[in-house]
Amino acid sequence: MKLENYTLKYLTLTLLAVIPLWAGLFYVIVMEEVYDNIDDGLKNSKILIIRQAYADKNILDTPRLGINRFTITPLPQGSYSYKEEITTAKEFMEYDNDYEPVRVLTTIFDDAEGKPHRLEIRSSMVEEDELLEDLAIALFGLYIMLVLTILFFNRIILRRIWKSFYATLTTLKQYKVGSGGNFTPVETNIDEFKTLAREVKEMLVRNEEIYSSQKQFIENAAHELQTPLAISLNKLELLAENNSNLDEQQMNEIGKIADTLNRLVRLNKSLLMLSKIENRQFAEEKEINFNELARKLVNDFYDLADYKNISLSIEERAQLLHNMNGGLAITLLNNLIKNAIIHNYPNGMVHIIIDSTSIAVTNTGIAQPLNENYIFNRFARNVSSEQSTGLGLSLVKSITAIYSLKIKYSFDGNHTFTVNFS
């Protein structure tokens, strides 16, 4: 999820929680103020009516509610509480043809002759149900407007603010360590983004230095190892060819030493290749036709397969094209086929299936599944196979990781390694 959408999501949810709370508090405050104003009006009317009753006795003869909205009822002599009481009641309204709430003030007062009377004053008040409905509509409209405003702010304002950040991110995506490129920080007025760009540039400079040093070390180490290994192998071959005094046991020992040295040569080459892959030293890419590549490699492996009496076949269901480095494509498919042949048994089979999105290499072998959490690790190999360096599948895994491909192992009596290019 993008940052602007992530922010918008939480702002929207926050507003959805805050606005109802604010609306409830607003409603309580408004209604309290409305009641207070109505009650003040009722109290003021009470004072005016009682004052007028002292001046004009005719007002005391108001037994029913009229347009003045008050009644005065004579009371028998007795002891009364002269404290005023304000309540809410329902009254039928002709206009609305419905019962609506009214505020009612009730009090006792004595006229000029000292006779007690009950005064009841009524005043219309705000219709709460309609107020709540109007308030809900207004708040819903406010919520929509706020969300749209925030969305507009995110899309227009924040996009401009984060422009330098996304520019830096794009530059980083295109940057490749060891390519000799120079990272140029994007101009910005925001201090945090300036700091980020500066730190990224310093980090890339350090990585370039480490990469260069590591690359040089690997190349030097590989070269220094290859030379003495090659010399040792040549001397052993000369010793075996020119010395006729060696018995069969001694010749066998020389052969074992030569096999070990050959394995060291393969191991050295594999480790060098693995280091180059992980350091992304294979930058050149082109469209690879894996159907043609598979047919070529199958032809190359026919002699080895015949020697081990293994049937090698290929099934092309569709054409598979993918952009990647040519050398890595060969290494990927070569190691899968070679692995399937080496870890096989006489009269076994290796079958390659190619479709538009994947390559599957199936082979016979040991009658139990391999450990999926272990087989792609370095030096994970069958101890009974002296030809294996334990780096073949590790190379395959590294190549698929560089190009974001998926490799999957499955077992259904046969072992299958599937590389998904989609």
C-alpha positions in Angstrom: 0.0 0.0 0.0 1.3 3.4 -0.9 2.1 5.9 1.8 -0.6 8.4 0.8 -3.3 5.7 0.8 -2.0 4.3 4.1 -2.3 7.8 5.6 -5.7 8.3 4.1 -7.0 5.1 5.4 -6.1 5.9 9.0 -7.3 9.5 8.7 -10.6 8.3 7.4 -11.0 5.7 10.2 -10.0 8.3 12.8 -12.6 10.8 11.5 -15.2 8.1 11.5 -14.6 7.6 15.2 -14.0 11.2 16.2 -17.0 12.9 14.4 -19.7 10.8 16.2 -18.1 11.6 19.5 -17.9 15.3 18.6 -21.5 15.2 17.3 -22.8 13.7 20.5 -21.0 16.4 22.6 -22.2 19.1 20.2 -25.8 17.9 20.5 -25.7 17.8 24.3 -24.3 21.4 24.5 -26.7 22.7 21.9 -29.8 21.2 23.6 -28.6 22.4 27.0 -28.3 25.9 25.6 -31.7 25.7 23.9 -33.4 24.5 27.1 -31.6 27.2 29.1 -32.8 29.9 26.7 -36.4 28.6 26.7 -36.4 28.3 30.5 -35.1 31.9 30.8 -38.0 33.0 28.5 -40.5 31.1 30.7 -39.1 32.7 33.8 -39.3 36.1 32.3 -42.9 35.5 31.2 -43.8 34.4 34.7 -42.5 37.7 36.1 -44.4 39.8 33.5 -47.7 37.8 34.0 -47.6 38.0 37.8 -46.8 41.7 37.6 -49.7 42.3 35.2 -52.0 40.2 37.5 -51.4 42.6 40.3 -52.3 45.5 38.0 -55.2 43.9 36.1 -57.5 41.3 37.9 -59.0 40.3 34.5 -55.8 38.4 33.7 -56.6 36.0 36.6 -59.5 34.8 34.6 -57.5 32.8 32.1 -58.6 29.2 32.7 -57.5 27.8 29.2 -54.5 28.0 27.1 -54.9 30.7 24.5 -52.6 32.5 22.2 -50.7 33.8 25.2 -49.8 30.2 26.0 -50.5 30.4 29.8 -53.3 29.5 32.2 -54.1 30.8 35.7 -56.1 28.5 38.0 -57.5 29.7 41.4 -56.6 27.4 44.3 -58.3 27.0 47.7 -56.6 28.4 50.7 -53.8 26.3 52.0 -50.1 25.7 52.3 -48.4 25.6 49.0 -44.8 25.5 47.7 -44.1 28.6 45.7 -41.1 27.1 44.1 -41.3 27.0 40.2 -41.1 23.8 38.4 -40.1 23.3 34.7 -40.9 20.1 32.8 -41.2 18.8 29.3 -44.5 17.6 27.9 -46.2 16.7 24.6 -48.8 18.9 23.0 -50.8 18.4 19.8 -49.8 20.9 17.1 -52.4 21.7 14.5 -49.9 22.7 11.9 -47.8 19.6 12.1 -50.8 17.4 12.9 -48.7 15.7 15.5 -47.7 15.8 19.1 -44.6 17.9 19.6 -42.5 18.6 22.8 -43.2 21.8 24.8 -41.5 23.2 27.8 -43.9 23.8 30.8 -43.3 26.2 33.7 -45.6 25.6 36.7 -45.6 27.9 39.8 -47.9 29.2 42.6 -48.4 32.9 43.4 -50.8 35.0 45.4 -52.8 37.8 43.9 -53.3 41.3 45.3 -55.9 40.0 47.8 -53.6 37.2 49.0 -55.5 34.4 47.2 -53.4 31.6 45.8 -53.3 30.8 42.1 -51.5 28.3 40.0 -49.7 29.6 36.9 -48.8 27.4 34.0 -46.8 28.7 31.0 -46.0 26.7 27.9 -43.4 27.4 25.2 -42.6 25.4 22.0 -39.2 23.9 21.9 -36.8 22.4 19.3 -38.1 19.1 17.8 -35.3 16.8 18.9 -36.0 14.1 16.3 -35.8 16.6 13.5 -32.8 18.2 15.0 -31.0 14.8 15.3 -31.9 14.0 11.7 -30.7 17.4 10.4 -27.5 17.0 12.5 -26.9 13.5 11.2 -27.2 14.7 7.6 -25.0 17.7 8.2 -22.3 15.5 9.9 -22.4 13.0 7.1 -21.9 15.8 4.6 -19.1 17.1 6.8 -17.5 13.7 6.9 -17.6 13.3 3.1 -16.2 16.8 2.6 -13.4 16.2 5.0 -12.5 12.9 3.4 -12.6 14.4 -0.1 -10.5 17.4 1.2 -7.9 15.0 2.7 -7.9 12.9 -0.5 -7.3 16.1 -2.5 -4.6 17.1 -0.1 -2.9 13.7 -0.3 -3.1 13.6 -4.1 -2.0 17.2 -4.8 -0.1 18.7 -1.9 1.5 15.6 -0.3 2.5 14.3 -3.8 4.5 17.5 -4.3 6.0 17.3 -0.8 7.1 13.6 -1.4 8.3 14.2 -4.9 11.9 14.3 -4.0 11.5 11.1 -1.9 10.0 9.2 -4.8 12.7 10.6 -7.1 15.3 9.2 -4.8 13.5 5.9 -4.6 13.4 5.7 -8.4 17.1 6.5 -8.7 17.9 3.7 -6.1 15.9 1.2 -8.1 17.9 1.9 -11.2 21.2 2.0 -9.4 23.4 -1.1 -9.7 26.4 -1.6 -7.5 29.5 -2.1 -9.6 28.1 -0.5 -12.7 30.2 2.6 -12.2 27.2 4.9 -11.9 27.1 7.9 -9.7 24.2 8.5 -7.3 23.1 12.2 -7.5 20.8 13.4 -4.7 17.6 15.1 -5.7 17.3 18.7 -4.8 14.8 19.4 -2.0 14.0 22.0 0.6 13.0 19.4 3.2 15.7 18.7 5.8 14.7 15.1 6.4 14.9 14.2 2.7 18.2 16.0 2.4 19.5 13.9 5.2 18.1 10.7 3.6 19.7 11.5 0.3 23.1 12.3 1.9 23.1 9.1 4.0 22.1 7.0 0.9 24.9 8.5 -1.1 27.5 7.8 1.6 26.1 4.2 2.0 26.4 3.6 -1.7 30.0 4.9 -1.8 30.9 2.5 1.0 29.1 -0.3 -0.8 31.0 0.4 -4.0 34.3 0.3 -2.1 33.4 -3.0 -0.4 32.1 -4.4 -3.7 35.3 -3.5 -5.6 37.5 -4.9 -2.8 35.5 -8.1 -2.6 35.4 -8.5 -6.4 39.2 -8.1 -6.6 39.7 -10.5 -3.8 37.5 -13.2 -5.4 39.2 -12.9 -8.7 42.6 -13.0 -7.2 41.8 -15.9 -5.0 40.2 -17.9 -7.8 43.2 -17.2 -10.1 45.7 -18.2 -7.4 43.8 -21.4 -6.7 43.4 -22.4 -10.3 47.1 -22.1 -11.1 48.5 -24.5 -8.5 45.5 -26.9 -9.0 46.2 -27.0 -12.8 50.0 -27.6 -12.1 49.3 -30.4 -9.7 47.0 -32.1 -12.1 49.5 -31.9 -14.9 52.3 -33.3 -12.7 50.1 -36.2 -11.7 49.3 -37.0 -15.3 53.0 -36.8 -16.2 53.9 -39.0 -13.3 51.3 -41.6 -14.3 52.4 -41.6 -17.9 56.2 -41.6 -17.5 56.6 -43.9 -14.5 56.1 -47.5 -15.5 57.4 -48.7 -12.1 54.2 -47.8 -10.3 52.0 -50.8 -9.4 48.2 -50.9 -9.7 47.6 -49.7 -6.2 49.8 -46.7 -6.6 48.1 -45.8 -9.9 44.7 -46.0 -8.2 45.9 -43.7 -5.5 47.2 -41.2 -8.1 43.8 -41.5 -9.8 42.0 -40.7 -6.5 44.2 -37.7 -6.0 43.5 -36.5 -9.5 39.8 -36.9 -8.9 40.0 -34.9 -5.7 42.0 -32.1 -7.5 39.4 -32.1 -10.3 36.6 -31.7 -7.7 38.5 -28.8 -6.2 38.8 -27.2 -9.6 35.0 -27.5 -10.1 34.4 -26.3 -6.6 36.6 -23.3 -7.2 34.8 -22.4 -10.4 31.3 -22.9 -8.8 32.2 -20.7 -5.8 33.5 -18.0 -8.1 30.4 -18.2 -10.2 28.2 -18.0 -7.1 30.0 -15.0 -5.8 29.7 -13.2 -9.2 26.0 -14.0 -9.2 25.4 -12.7 -5.7 27.4 -9.6 -6.5 25.3 -9.0 -9.6 28.2 -8.9 -12.0 26.1 -10.2 -14.9 24.5 -7.0 -16.0 23.9 -7.7 -19.7 20.5 -9.1 -20.5 18.7 -10.3 -23.6 15.7 -12.3 -24.6 16.5 -16.0 -24.1 14.6 -18.7 -25.9 14.6 -21.5 -23.4 13.2 -24.0 -25.8 16.3 -23.7 -28.0 18.6 -23.6 -25.0 17.1 -26.7 -23.5 17.4 -28.6 -26.8 21.1 -27.6 -27.1 21.9 -28.7 -23.5 20.0 -31.9 -23.8 22.2 -32.8 -26.9 25.3 -31.9 -24.8 24.2 -34.2 -22.0 23.2 -37.2 -24.2 26.7 -38.8 -23.8 26.7 -38.6 -20.0 23.1 -39.9 -19.9 24.0 -42.8 -22.2 27.0 -43.6 -20.1 24.8 -43.8 -17.0 22.1 -45.6 -19.0 19.5 -42.8 -18.3 16.8 -41.8 -20.8 16.8 -38.0 -21.4 13.8 -36.4 -23.0 12.2 -33.0 -23.5 8.6 -32.0 -24.0 7.8 -28.6 -25.4 4.2 -27.5 -24.7 4.8 -23.9 -25.6 7.5 -21.4 -26.3 9.2 -19.8 -23.3 10.9 -16.5 -23.7 12.4 -14.4 -20.8 14.9 -11.5 -20.5 18.0 -12.4 -18.5 21.7 -12.8 -18.8 22.7 -15.5 -21.3 25.4 -17.0 -19.2 23.1 -17.3 -16.2 20.3 -18.8 -18.3 22.8 -21.6 -19.4 24.0 -22.0 -15.8 20.4 -22.3 -14.5 19.3 -25.0 -16.9 22.6 -26.7 -17.0 22.7 -27.3 -13.3 19.1 -28.5 -13.1 19.7 -31.1 -15.9 23.2 -32.1 -14.5 21.7 -32.5 -11.0 19.0 -34.7 -12.3 21.5 -37.0 -14.1 24.0 -37.2 -11.4 21.5 -38.0 -8.6 19.9 -40.8 -10.6 20.3 -44.5 -11.0 20.9 -46.8 -14.0 17.9 -47.3 -16.3 16.4 -44.1 -14.8 15.0 -41.2 -16.6 15.2 -37.4 -16.9 12.2 -35.6 -18.4 12.1 -31.8 -19.1 8.7 -30.1 -19.6 8.6 -26.5 -21.0 5.5 -24.4 -21.2 4.9 -20.6 -21.6 5.7 -19.8 -18.0 7.8 -22.5 -16.5 10.4 -25.3 -16.9 10.1 -28.5 -14.9 12.9 -31.1 -14.7 11.7 -34.5 -13.4 14.0 -37.4 -12.6 14.1 -40.7 -10.9 16.3 -41.1 -7.8 16.1 -42.1 -4.2 12.6 -43.3 -3.2 12.0 -40.6 -0.6 11.5 -36.8 -0.7 14.4 -34.4 -0.2 14.4 -31.8 2.6 13.1 -28.6 0.9 14.6 -26.5 3.7 18.1 -27.9 3.0 18.6 -28.8 -0.6 19.2 -25.2 -1.8 21.8 -24.5 0.8 25.5 -24.4 -0.1 27.3 -27.8 0.0 24.0 -29.6 0.5 24.7 -32.8 -1.4 24.3 -36.6 -1.4 27.4 -37.9 0.4 27.4 -40.9 -1.9 28.0 -38.7 -5.0 31.6 -37.8 -5.3 31.0 -35.8 -8.5 28.7 -33.3 -6.8 30.2 -30.1 -5.3 27.0 -29.3 -3.4 26.7 -26.0 -5.1 24.5 -26.8 -8.2 21.1 -26.1 -6.6 22.6 -23.2 -4.6 23.6 -21.6 -7.9 20.1 -22.2 -9.3 18.5 -20.6 -6.2 20.8 -17.5 -6.5 19.9 -17.0 -10.1 16.2 -17.3 -9.5 16.5 -14.8 -6.6 18.2 -12.2 -8.8 15.4 -12.3 -11.4 12.6 -12.8 -8.9 11.7 -16.2 -10.3 10.1 -19.0 -8.2 11.7 -22.4 -7.8 9.8 -25.3 -6.3 10.6 -28.8 -5.4 8.0 -31.6 -5.4 8.0 -35.4 -5.0 5.5 -37.9 -6.3 7.7 -40.9 -6.6 9.9 -38.9 -8.9 11.8 -35.7 -8.0 10.7 -32.5 -9.8 12.3 -29.0 -9.8 10.1 -26.4 -11.4 11.2 -22.8 -12.2 8.3 -20.4 -12.6 9.0 -17.4 -14.8 5.6 -15.7 -14.3 
